[in-house]
Amino acid sequence: MSDWLTATGNGIRIAVRLVPRASRNSVEGVLGDCLKIRLQAPPVDGKANEALVRFLAEILDVSRGSVRITAGLTGRTKQVEVAGIAAEPARAKLEAASSD
């Protein structure tokens, strides 16, 4: 098991390395102990954070309200908690998204 995704009491926690201002939104795979995600949104006024929440909610098929950034709001390395999904289905969805 990688350490970028861990199970919590009611869902999962994902360590994310965010790359803003990318040419397209994509999951790039695992970089060290983080999941590398590229987003088109700029890192201004919380736009990249909002885009990250929307992007992860879409991939994991959960509501946006289930996705919360718990650490790293102003940095590129973030901790994201997602409620209502188990670790293995989440891992499978994120890994499938990285191969697109």
N, C-alpha and C positions, 0 to 999 in steps of 0.2 A: 504494500500500500504506500502510495506517495504521501508526503505530509502536506501537500497543498489543499487537500480536502479532508475534513474530519467531521465525524458525526457529533451532533449535540443532542440535548434532551428532546428537542422538538423539530429538528431538521439537520442542517449542515452548516459548516463554516468553511469558507474558501479564502485562501490567500491569493490575492490578485496583484499582478504587476501590470499597471495600466499604461498604455502608450496612446496619448491623445493626438489629435490632428492627423490621423492616419488616412490613407486613401479610401479605405473601406472598413466597416466593422467586421472584426473576425476574432476567433479564438486561435491563437498561434501555437498552443501547446504548452508544455511545462518548461519553465525556465528556473532551474535551481529548485527551490521549495515553493514556487508560486506558479499560478496559471497566468500565462501572458495573454492579455487581451488588447487588441487595437481597436480604437474608436475614432470616428470622424470628428466628434465633438471637441471643441477647444477646452483647455483647462481654465475657463474663466467663469466666474459667477456660478459655480456649481454645475455647469452644463455637462462636463464629463462625468460627474457623479450621477446626475440624472440619467444620462445615456447608458451608463453602466448598469443601473438598476433596471431600466427598460430592456436592455439587451439580455441580461441574465434571466429576467422573468420570462422573456420570450423563448429562450433556449430551453429553460427548465420547465416550461409550461406551468408556471405558478403566477399568482397575481403580483402586481408591482408592490402591493402592500406587504407581501411576504418577504421581500428582499430589502435588507437593511445594511448600510455600510456602518460598521461598528468601530473601525479604526482607520486612520489614514485619510481623512477627508481632504486634507490639503496636499498630500503627497502622492506619489505614483504607486507606492506599495500600500495595499488596502486589505482589510479584513472584512469580508462580506458574510452575513448570516442570512440563510434562506430557511424559512419555516415551511413545514408541511411536505417535505420531500426527504426520502431516505438517501443514504450515501451512495449506494451502488447504482440506483437508477440515475442519480445526478451525475455521477462519474461517467456513466455510459453516454448520457446526452452531451456532456461537455466534450468528451473525447470524440464523439461522432461529429460534433460541430467543428472541431479542430482539423478534421480530415477533409472538410468541404473545400 
